[in-house]
């Protein structure tokens, strides 16, 4: 009779899996991992319905991203070439997702990351990218300029939110169009390349990617931004978890009235948070436009700025989780074209899988709710058994 009342209910097949989700300290990774597994399974069903082998399709994605060997390579390239290109694309994704996360922590939705990326990248390109400065000066200045421009753009959005209560969603969407059209005008008027119809390539000294480097006869691109991106992610984790600023940001995001009662300056925190978010978006623009691409397509906002929303949600708005989520989303994006050509599965399927990841990531709150219900049930069963066990001991 000992476990008949309650434990039998808890011994359902899913119980052991839920046990692995119960630890609150690791939920930042276990719940997103669960969402990824669900999305991959559903994505496999979609691929099966298309008459293709899911294992072959997913392996082709890894090959295209540079995380698995291809059957053959062009002259002077190998797996290392593809992998360094993957790291080059990964750096701006981490920065962009961090920008989304910082805003989320304060209860803000910075949907304008793509525009802030573009503005930071454009100003850095014009001011430093064509300046003729040496690499020793140009590379750090590229980051500083993009950071400052992005922070000013984000701070302006925060000011509008605090001073006039203008929704940051509306202001960021409007600024996205303003930034896209303003930069497009200047590029087409002064900096257009007549052949590519994009902005002129930046000088090599200002590039954040060392392109065409030969290592043992193999050509690779060395992305300098990836080291900074991982370092900034670790720094943001420390700031949000261990500092007063991080506490104030999270307090404002949780309950503005309670935060104000506790003596936190709401307006200052909102503006400062958006400045940090915009600065991170500016760094994403620097590593994207002056690293991964080296030029700017006029009038086009980088899709990466919007993919970062899914990345942030998948990473559970945790800076360390974002690194892992960025790896997954970048893998899907980079490997989609190769999957299409190799397996015959249309490129858009990777977008479907990414959307499924976002959909299942959004169920994180429900998963926590179910886990808490199981924990409460266990506590009730334990509380009911304890008197019986004591009574049996006395006998």
Residue pairs with C-beta under 8 A, 6 or more apart in sequence:
2 385
2 388
3 11
3 381
5 381
5 384
6 377
6 378
6 380
6 381
6 384
7 381
9 377
10 374
10 377
10 378
10 381
15 374
18 370
18 371
18 374
20 30
21 27
21 30
21 31
21 34
21 367
21 371
22 371
22 374
22 375
23 30
27 316
27 368
28 315
28 316
28 318
28 320
28 321
29 316
29 318
29 320
29 321
29 324
31 316
31 364
31 367
31 368
32 314
32 315
32 316
32 321
32 324
32 325
32 361
32 364
34 360
34 367
35 314
35 357
35 360
35 361
35 363
35 364
36 314
36 328
36 357
36 360
38 356
38 360
39 353
39 356
39 357
39 359
39 360
40 58
40 353
42 356
43 54
43 349
43 352
43 353
43 356
44 54
44 58
46 349
46 352
46 353
47 53
47 54
47 57
47 345
47 349
48 54
50 345
50 349
52 343
52 344
52 345
53 343
56 343
57 339
57 343
57 345
57 349
59 68
60 335
60 338
60 339
60 342
60 343
60 345
61 331
61 332
61 335
61 336
61 338
61 339
61 350
62 68
62 331
62 335
63 69
63 70
63 335
63 338
63 342
64 82
64 334
64 335
64 336
64 337
64 338
64 339
64 342
65 82
65 86
65 330
65 331
65 332
65 334
65 335
65 338
66 79
66 81
66 82
66 83
66 84
66 85
66 86
66 334
67 83
67 86
67 331
67 335
68 79
69 79
70 79
70 82
70 338
73 79
73 81
76 214
76 217
76 218
76 219
77 218
77 219
78 218
80 215
80 218
80 220
81 218
81 219
81 220
81 221
84 220
84 221
84 222
84 223
85 221
85 334
86 330
86 331
86 334
87 223
87 226
88 209
88 221
88 223
88 225
88 226
88 291
88 292
89 292
89 330
89 333
89 334
90 223
90 226
90 229
90 326
90 327
90 330
91 223
91 225
91 226
91 228
91 229
91 287
91 291
91 292
92 117
92 225
92 229
92 284
92 285
92 287
92 288
92 291
92 292
92 302
92 304
93 284
93 304
93 307
93 308
93 311
93 326
93 329
93 330
94 226
94 229
94 230
94 232
94 233
94 322
94 323
94 326
95 225
95 229
95 232
95 280
95 281
95 283
95 284
95 287
96 113
96 117
96 280
96 281
96 284
96 304
96 305
96 307
96 308
96 311
97 308
97 311
97 312
97 315
97 322
97 325
97 326
98 232
98 233
98 236
98 280
98 312
98 319
98 322
99 110
99 113
99 116
99 154
99 277
99 278
99 280
99 281
99 284
99 308
100 110
100 113
100 277
100 308
100 309
100 311
100 312
101 236
101 312
101 315
101 317
101 318
101 319
101 322
102 110
102 236
102 240
102 249
102 273
102 276
102 277
102 280
103 109
103 110
103 168
103 273
103 274
103 277
104 253
104 312
104 317
105 240
105 246
105 249
105 250
105 253
105 273
105 317
106 249
106 250
106 252
106 253
106 269
106 270
106 273
106 274
107 252
107 253
107 254
107 256
108 158
108 161
108 168
108 253
108 270
108 273
108 274
108 277
109 168
109 169
109 172
110 116
110 154
110 157
110 168
110 172
110 274
110 277
110 278
110 281
111 168
111 169
111 172
111 173
111 176
111 306
111 309
112 153
112 157
112 168
112 171
112 172
112 173
112 175
112 176
112 281
113 277
113 281
113 284
113 305
113 306
113 308
114 176
114 301
114 302
114 303
114 304
114 305
114 306
115 153
115 172
115 175
115 176
115 177
115 178
115 179
115 180
115 301
115 305
116 150
116 153
116 154
116 179
116 278
116 281
116 282
116 285
116 305
117 150
117 281
117 282
117 284
117 285
117 288
117 289
117 302
117 304
117 305
118 179
118 180
118 183
118 285
118 289
118 296
118 301
118 302
119 149
119 150
119 153
119 179
119 183
119 282
119 285
120 145
120 146
120 147
120 149
120 150
120 153
120 281
120 282
120 283
120 284
120 285
120 286
121 146
121 282
121 285
121 286
121 288
121 289
121 290
121 296
122 183
122 186
122 187
122 285
122 289
122 296
123 145
123 146
123 149
124 142
124 143
124 145
124 146
124 149
124 285
124 286
124 289
124 290
125 191
125 199
125 202
125 289
125 290
125 296
126 186
126 191
127 145
128 138
128 141
128 142
128 145
128 206
129 138
129 142
129 202
129 203
129 206
129 290
130 191
130 200
130 202
130 203
130 206
131 138
131 203
131 206
132 203
132 205
133 141
133 205
133 206
134 205
135 204
135 205
135 206
138 203
138 205
138 206
139 205
139 206
139 207
139 208
139 224
142 206
142 208
142 286
142 290
143 208
143 228
143 283
143 286
145 286
146 282
146 283
146 285
146 286
146 290
147 279
147 282
147 283
147 286
148 279
148 282
149 282
150 278
150 279
150 280
150 281
150 282
150 283
150 285
151 275
151 276
151 278
151 279
151 282
152 275
152 278
153 175
153 179
153 278
153 281
153 282
154 274
154 275
154 276
154 277
154 278
154 279
154 281
155 271
155 272
155 274
155 275
155 278
156 175
157 168
157 171
157 172
157 175
157 274
157 278
158 168
158 270
158 271
158 272
158 273
158 274
158 275
159 271
160 166
160 168
160 171
161 167
161 168
161 171
161 270
161 274
162 266
162 267
162 270
162 271
163 267
168 274
176 301
180 299
180 300
180 301
181 299
183 296
183 298
183 299
184 298
184 299
187 198
187 199
187 296
187 298
188 298
191 199
191 200
192 198
192 199
192 200
192 298
193 199
193 200
193 201
193 295
196 295
197 297
197 298
198 295
198 296
198 297
198 298
199 295
199 296
199 297
199 298
200 295
201 294
201 295
202 290
202 294
202 295
204 211
206 290
207 290
207 291
207 294
208 223
208 224
208 225
208 286
208 287
208 290
208 291
209 221
209 222
209 223
209 224
209 225
209 291
209 292
209 294
210 221
210 222
210 224
211 221
211 294
212 219
212 221
213 219
213 220
213 221
213 222
214 220
223 287
223 291
223 292
224 291
225 283
225 286
225 287
225 291
228 283
228 287
229 283
229 287
230 323
232 280
232 283
233 319
233 320
233 322
233 323
234 319
234 320
236 280
236 319
237 318
237 319
237 320
239 245
239 246
240 246
240 249
240 250
240 319
245 272
248 259
248 264
248 269
249 269
249 273
251 258
251 259
251 262
251 264
252 259
252 264
252 266
252 269
252 270
252 273
256 266
259 266
259 269
260 266
281 305
284 304
284 305
284 308
288 302
288 304
289 295
289 296
307 329
307 333
307 354
309 358
310 329
310 354
310 355
310 357
310 358
310 361
311 322
311 325
311 326
311 329
312 322
312 325
313 358
313 361
313 362
313 364
314 321
314 325
314 328
314 329
314 357
314 358
314 361
315 321
315 322
315 323
315 324
315 325
315 326
316 361
316 364
328 357
329 354
329 357
332 350
332 353
332 354
333 350
333 354
335 350
336 347
336 349
336 350
336 351
337 347
339 345
339 347
339 349
339 350
340 346
340 347
